[in-house]
Structures are given as structure tokens and as C-alpha cells.
Amino acid sequence: MSKMVTIIDPVAGALALPTIAIFWLSTALTELFASQATITTVKTAIPWGFLLLIPALVATGGSGFALAKGRTWAGLVGAKIKRMPFIAINGILVLIPSALFLASKARAAEFDTTFYVVQALELAAGQRTSRYSAATCATASK
């Protein structure tokens, strides 16, 4: 196995997980305690964070599959591989579209019912993805 892959996997994972957590925490805290201007700043900054997050997730997934090559897909490796599709699907179908939609609504100062329904969906999906990502990172270290 390439030494580079064994370095990329934990580094990319260590970059992706805190990025997801920062997105979630900054959203939750600004929604609870900040002004609409601050909410707008956070909601419009998050899509720019995808420039860091998406490559980190791709590197984590790709290096993880490379590291699992030749192993039995049972136990910790199997559990990790079963979680990865959920993380990817949740991100592609829920989190990214929600973040882009919310950034657009925030820029237009449209803090209406639709904004808050999508915000609640995004927070719930992000929390679940963070849990799955944390579990995946925990199995990577074993």
C-alpha cells in the first residue's frame, strides 16, 4: 500500500469532520443568537467551504476504499464501507442543495417559513452526517 494513501486518509478525514461540525455549529449558533446580517454572512460563506469540504470527502472516501482493498468487508471495515454511501447521498441530495438554497434566501433577506423549514432539515441531516462521519473516522484509526 502506498505510504501516501495511508497519510491522505486520516488527514482528509481530520479536515472533513471539523469542517462539517463548523458548518453545523455556526449555523445553529447564529440562528439562536445572532442578527439576520450575521446569519446571512454564515449562510453565504458555507457554500464557499464546499471548496475545502468536497475534495476532503472525496479524498477520504477514495483513500479509505484503497486502504480496504484486499480486506474482508466485515467488522470495522464493513461498517465503514456501509456508512460511506449514506454520507455521500445525504450530502449530494440534502446538504449541498439546502446550503445553496439557504444562501440564496439569506442573500435576498427572505427569512420566511420555507427558509426555516429547509434550515431545520439541513441541521437534522447535518447532525446525522456528522455522527456517521465521526463513527467512520473512529473506525479508521483502528
C-alpha positions in Angstrom: 0.0 0.0 0.0 1.3 3.4 -0.9 2.6 5.4 2.1 0.8 8.5 0.5 -2.6 6.8 0.8 -2.0 6.0 4.5 -1.3 9.7 5.1 -4.1 11.1 2.9 -6.9 9.1 4.6 -6.5 10.4 8.2 -5.5 13.9 7.1 -8.5 14.3 4.8 -10.8 12.8 7.4 -9.4 15.2 10.0 -10.2 18.1 7.7 -13.6 16.9 6.6 -15.2 16.2 10.0 -14.3 19.5 11.7 -15.5 21.4 8.5 -18.9 19.7 8.8 -19.0 20.4 12.5 -18.1 24.1 11.9 -20.9 24.4 9.3 -23.4 22.9 11.7 -22.3 24.8 14.8 -22.0 28.2 13.1 -25.5 27.7 11.6 -27.1 26.6 14.9 -25.4 29.4 17.0 -26.1 32.2 14.6 -29.7 31.1 14.2 -30.1 31.1 18.0 -28.1 34.2 19.0 -27.1 36.4 16.0 -28.7 39.0 13.8 -30.0 38.4 10.3 -26.9 40.1 8.9 -24.7 37.6 10.7 -27.0 34.7 9.6 -26.6 36.0 6.0 -22.9 36.1 6.3 -22.7 32.5 7.6 -25.2 31.1 5.1 -23.4 32.7 2.2 -20.0 31.6 3.5 -20.9 27.9 3.8 -21.1 27.1 0.1 -17.5 28.5 -0.3 -16.5 26.0 2.3 -17.5 23.3 -0.1 -14.3 24.1 -2.0 -12.5 22.6 1.0 -15.1 20.0 2.2 -15.9 18.2 -1.1 -12.2 17.4 -2.0 -11.6 16.3 1.6 -14.6 13.9 1.5 -13.6 12.6 -1.9 -10.0 12.0 -0.7 -11.3 10.4 2.5 -13.6 8.0 0.6 -11.2 7.2 -2.1 -8.2 6.6 0.2 -10.5 4.6 2.5 -11.5 2.3 -0.3 -7.9 2.0 -1.4 -6.9 1.0 2.2 -9.7 -1.5 2.4 -8.7 -3.2 -0.9 -8.0 -6.9 -0.3 -9.6 -6.9 3.1 -12.7 -8.7 4.1 -15.6 -6.2 4.2 -16.7 -7.3 7.6 -16.2 -5.9 11.1 -14.9 -2.3 11.2 -14.1 -2.1 7.6 -17.5 -3.3 6.6 -19.2 -0.9 8.9 -17.2 2.0 7.5 -18.0 1.0 3.9 -21.7 0.7 4.7 -21.8 4.3 6.2 -20.0 5.9 3.3 -22.8 5.8 0.7 -25.2 7.3 3.3 -22.8 10.2 3.9 -22.4 10.8 0.2 -26.1 10.6 -0.7 -27.1 12.8 2.2 -24.5 15.4 1.2 -25.4 15.4 -2.5 -29.2 15.2 -2.2 -29.8 17.2 1.0 -26.9 19.2 2.4 -25.5 20.8 -0.7 -28.8 21.8 -2.2 -30.1 23.0 1.2 -26.9 25.1 1.7 -27.2 26.7 -1.7 -30.9 27.4 -1.3 -30.4 28.9 2.1 -27.6 31.1 0.9 -29.8 32.4 -1.9 -32.7 33.0 0.5 -30.4 34.7 3.0 -28.9 37.0 0.3 -32.4 38.0 -0.6 -33.2 38.6 3.1 -36.1 36.1 2.8 -36.2 34.6 6.3 -39.6 33.0 5.8 -41.2 29.7 6.8 -39.6 28.0 3.8 -36.2 29.2 4.9 -36.6 27.8 8.4 -38.1 24.5 7.3 -35.1 23.9 5.0 -32.8 25.1 7.8 -34.3 22.6 10.2 -33.9 19.8 7.5 -30.3 20.8 6.9 -29.5 20.9 10.6 -31.0 17.4 11.1 -29.3 15.9 8.1 -26.0 17.6 9.0 -26.2 16.3 12.6 -26.8 12.8 11.3 -24.0 13.0 8.7 -21.6 14.3 11.4 -22.4 11.3 13.6 -21.8 8.9 10.7 -18.6 10.7 9.7 -17.3 10.7 13.3 -18.0 6.9 13.5 -16.3 6.4 10.2 -13.2 8.4 11.4 -13.2 6.4 14.6 -13.1 3.1 12.7 -10.3 4.4 10.5 -8.0 4.8 13.5 -8.4 1.1 14.5 
